[in-house]
Amino acid sequence: MSGAADSAAAAWPPLARFVEADRRLGAAAAARGRLAVAAYEFLRFGLKQAWACLFGALLLGLLIVTYWAYPASAPLARHDLLFVAAVAIQIVMLRLRLETLDEAKVILIFHVIGTIMEVHKTAIGSWAYPEASLFRIGGVPLFTGFMYAAVGSYLARVWRLFDFRFTRHPPLAALALLSAAIYANFLTNYRLPDIRLGLILAAAVLFARSTIYFKVWVVHRRMPLLLGLTLVALFIWFAENIGTATGTWLYPSQRLRWSLVPLSKLSSWFLLMIISYTLVAWVNGIATFVAVRTRVPRP
């Protein structure tokens, strides 16, 4: 967001009006020295992440509020309210242009993928939704697809906000094959041998040399892409604990008394991240990082 021409904020009209103010704020921080620049970049990082998480954060907020405040005697079941609210949020975000059409495409695809997997997993008892609802397929309330869609929404938005660039990125065709194998394993691992460890190893090999470059302000920072994907999977695990703590869905071990979702579930979320990442990469394309000399703007 260093200027109107190259600012990621320009992709969302509600943010575009703040581009010039952001430029002035950054220049003022630069005039005050390195500590102010560091604080400003830290603030920008947090705000960008918050904007990227908008859809998912709203859904998690709804889980918490409805768990604590929604009356059990209400004519509309809690899960049905969550579905209606999720649809409304999606419509509002599109109408207010808080979400781009490209983001909506990724959300829709991941919504369908997630719902199919939910129907399968609840049918075999991997987890359950204990509350009654009208809007459901089998044992799956329809709002759950939006929880998966939130992952795709985050990746699509953060990709644009941080101007992702890469070096030694694995071929998208290889990622597509890996994603297909991951999804097939999710659907068959109760009948056939679970090969998730092999899939994780395959992902580690593919991403081992890949570096992601992300632009917080005027300079691209970098980290191993594998680490970035793992960190996102960790935050999804935190979100899943909110979902189970609010009784929205429960694993068999949580039906009598709630406990933390086992850390072993990180492997599942990491593999799910690969599927989501591959979809977003196909939509956005892979831009190669080219080192350029940049300077902090001055007032």
C-alpha positions in Angstrom: 0.0 0.0 0.0 2.8 2.4 -0.7 1.0 4.2 -3.4 -2.3 4.3 -5.3 -0.7 2.6 -8.4 0.8 -0.4 -6.7 -1.3 -0.7 -3.6 -3.0 -4.0 -2.9 -5.8 -2.0 -1.2 -6.9 -0.8 -4.7 -8.3 -4.3 -5.3 -11.1 -3.6 -2.8 -12.9 -0.3 -3.4 -13.8 0.2 0.3 -10.0 0.3 1.1 -8.9 2.3 -1.9 -10.0 5.5 -0.4 -7.3 5.1 2.3 -4.3 4.6 0.0 -3.2 8.2 0.1 -3.6 8.5 3.8 -1.6 5.3 4.2 1.2 6.8 2.0 1.3 9.9 4.2 1.4 7.8 7.4 4.2 5.6 6.1 6.2 8.7 5.1 5.8 10.2 8.6 7.0 6.9 10.1 10.0 6.9 7.8 10.9 10.4 8.9 11.0 9.3 12.6 13.7 6.6 12.1 14.0 2.8 12.1 12.0 2.1 15.2 9.0 4.0 13.8 9.4 2.2 10.5 9.5 -1.2 12.3 6.4 -0.3 14.3 4.6 0.8 11.2 5.4 -2.3 9.3 4.3 -4.5 12.2 1.0 -2.6 12.3 0.6 -3.0 8.6 1.2 -6.7 8.9 -1.5 -7.1 11.5 -4.0 -5.0 9.6 -3.4 -7.0 6.4 -3.8 -10.3 8.2 -7.0 -9.0 9.8 -8.4 -8.0 6.4 -7.4 -11.4 4.9 -9.2 -13.2 7.8 -12.4 -11.1 7.5 -14.7 -13.9 6.3 -13.3 -16.5 8.7 -13.2 -14.1 11.7 -16.9 -13.2 11.2 -17.9 -16.9 11.1 -15.9 -17.7 14.3 -17.5 -14.6 15.9 -20.9 -16.0 15.1 -20.0 -19.4 16.6 -19.0 -17.8 19.9 -21.9 -15.3 20.1 -24.6 -17.9 19.2 -23.1 -20.4 21.6 -23.3 -18.0 24.5 -26.4 -15.9 23.6 -28.7 -17.7 21.2 -31.7 -19.1 23.0 -32.3 -22.8 22.7 -36.1 -22.1 22.4 -35.7 -19.9 19.3 -37.8 -21.0 16.3 -34.8 -21.1 14.1 -32.2 -23.7 15.1 -28.7 -22.3 15.9 -27.1 -24.2 12.9 -29.7 -22.9 10.6 -29.1 -19.3 11.9 -25.4 -19.8 11.2 -26.2 -20.9 7.6 -28.5 -17.9 7.0 -25.9 -15.6 8.5 -23.1 -17.1 6.4 -25.0 -16.6 3.2 -25.9 -13.1 4.2 -22.2 -12.3 5.0 -21.2 -13.7 1.6 -23.8 -11.5 -0.2 -22.9 -8.4 1.7 -19.2 -8.8 1.0 -19.9 -9.2 -2.7 -22.3 -6.3 -2.8 -20.0 -3.9 -0.9 -17.1 -5.2 -2.9 -15.3 -6.4 0.2 -14.6 -9.5 -1.8 -13.5 -9.9 -5.4 -15.0 -12.2 -8.0 -11.7 -14.3 -8.1 -12.0 -14.8 -4.3 -15.6 -15.8 -4.6 -14.6 -18.4 -7.2 -12.1 -20.0 -4.8 -14.6 -19.9 -2.0 -17.3 -21.6 -4.0 -14.9 -24.4 -5.2 -13.6 -25.0 -1.7 -17.1 -24.9 -0.3 -18.2 -27.8 -2.5 -15.0 -29.8 -1.8 -15.5 -29.3 2.0 -19.1 -30.1 2.0 -18.6 -33.4 0.1 -15.9 -34.4 2.6 -18.1 -33.4 5.6 -20.9 -35.6 4.4 -18.6 -38.6 4.0 -16.8 -38.0 7.3 -19.9 -37.6 9.4 -21.4 -40.7 7.8 -18.6 -42.8 9.1 -18.6 -41.1 12.5 -15.3 -39.2 12.4 -17.1 -36.2 14.0 -20.7 -35.1 14.5 -22.9 -32.0 14.7 -25.0 -32.6 17.8 -27.6 -29.9 17.3 -30.8 -30.2 15.1 -31.0 -28.3 11.9 -33.3 -27.9 8.9 -30.7 -26.9 6.3 -28.5 -30.0 6.1 -27.3 -32.8 3.9 -27.3 -36.0 5.8 -25.7 -35.2 9.1 -24.0 -32.0 7.9 -25.5 -28.6 8.5 -25.0 -26.5 5.3 -23.1 -23.7 7.1 -20.1 -26.0 7.5 -19.1 -25.6 3.9 -18.5 -21.9 4.7 -16.0 -22.9 7.3 -13.9 -24.6 4.6 -14.6 -21.7 2.3 -13.1 -19.4 4.9 -9.7 -21.1 4.4 -9.8 -20.5 0.6 -11.0 -16.9 1.2 -8.0 -16.2 3.5 -5.5 -17.6 1.1 -6.9 -15.7 -1.9 -7.0 -12.4 0.0 -3.6 -12.8 1.7 -2.0 -13.7 -1.7 -3.1 -10.4 -3.1 -2.5 -8.3 0.0 1.1 -9.4 0.4 1.9 -9.6 -3.3 3.2 -13.2 -3.1 6.3 -14.0 -5.1 8.2 -17.3 -5.2 11.5 -18.9 -6.0 11.8 -22.6 -6.9 8.0 -23.1 -6.7 6.9 -26.7 -7.5 5.0 -27.2 -10.8 1.3 -26.7 -10.4 0.6 -30.0 -12.2 2.5 -31.8 -9.5 0.6 -30.0 -6.8 -2.7 -30.9 -8.6 -1.8 -34.6 -8.6 -0.8 -34.4 -4.9 -4.0 -32.6 -4.0 -6.1 -35.2 -5.8 -4.2 -38.0 -3.9 -4.8 -36.1 -0.6 -8.5 -35.7 -1.2 -8.8 -39.4 -2.3 -7.1 -40.4 0.9 -9.4 -38.3 3.0 -12.4 -40.2 1.5 -10.9 -43.7 1.6 -8.7 -43.9 4.6 -11.3 -45.8 6.7 -11.4 -48.6 4.2 -7.9 -48.5 2.6 -4.5 -47.9 4.3 -4.1 -44.3 5.4 -1.1 -42.9 3.5 -1.1 -39.4 5.0 2.5 -39.7 6.2 3.6 -40.5 2.7 1.5 -37.5 1.4 3.1 -35.2 3.9 6.5 -36.5 2.9 5.7 -35.9 -0.8 4.6 -32.3 0.1 7.8 -31.7 2.0 9.8 -32.9 -0.9 7.9 -30.7 -3.4 8.1 -27.6 -1.2 11.5 -28.2 0.3 13.4 -25.6 -1.8 10.5 -23.2 -2.2 10.7 -19.7 -0.8 7.8 -17.3 -0.5 8.4 -13.5 -0.6 5.7 -11.3 0.9 5.4 -7.6 0.8 4.4 -6.0 4.1 5.2 -2.4 3.0 7.9 -1.6 0.4 10.2 -4.5 0.9 9.5 -8.2 0.2 10.3 -10.3 3.3 10.8 -14.1 2.9 10.3 -17.4 4.6 10.3 -21.1 3.5 7.0 -21.7 1.9 6.7 -25.0 3.8 6.9 -23.1 7.0 4.2 -20.6 5.9 1.8 -23.4 5.1 2.5 -25.1 8.4 1.8 -21.8 10.3 -1.6 -21.4 8.5 -2.5 -25.0 9.4 -1.7 -24.2 13.0 -4.0 -21.3 13.1 -6.8 -23.4 11.5 -6.2 -25.9 14.4 -6.8 -23.0 16.8 -10.0 -22.1 15.0 -11.1 -25.7 15.2 -10.7 -25.7 18.9 -13.1 -22.7 19.0 -15.6 -24.7 16.9 -15.5 -27.7 19.2 -15.5 -25.6 22.4 -18.7 -23.9 21.3 -20.2 -27.3 20.6 -20.7 -26.6 16.9 -19.1 -30.0 16.1 -17.6 -32.6 18.3 -15.1 -35.5 17.9 -16.1 -38.8 19.5 -13.6 -38.1 22.4 -15.3 -34.8 23.1 -18.9 -36.0 23.5 -18.8 -36.5 27.2 -16.3 -33.8 28.1 -14.6 -31.2 25.9 -10.9 -31.4 25.4 -8.4 -29.8 23.0 -8.4 -31.1 19.5 -5.4 -33.5 19.3 -2.3 -31.9 17.8 -2.2 -34.9 15.5 -5.1 -33.2 13.6 -2.5 -30.7 12.4 -1.5 -33.3 9.8 -5.0 -33.3 8.4 -5.2 -29.5 8.3 -1.7 -29.3 6.7 -2.9 -31.6 3.9 -6.1 -29.7 3.5 -4.0 -26.6 3.2 -2.2 -28.1 0.2 -5.6 -28.6 -1.6 -6.6 -25.0 -0.8 -3.3 -23.6 -1.7 -3.3 -25.4 -5.1 -6.7 -24.0 -6.0 -5.6 -20.5 -5.2 -2.3 -20.9 -7.0 -4.2 -22.0 -10.2 -6.4 -18.9 -10.0 -3.7 -16.4 -9.1 -0.7 -17.8 -11.0 2.8 -18.1 -9.6 4.8 -14.9 -9.9 8.6 -15.3 -9.6 10.5 -13.1 -7.2 13.0 -10.8 -8.8 15.2 -8.8 -6.4 15.0 -5.0 -6.8 16.5 -2.2 -4.7 13.8 -0.3 -2.8 13.9 2.6 -0.5 11.6 3.6 2.3 9.5 6.5 1.1 10.4 9.9 2.5 7.9 12.8 3.2 
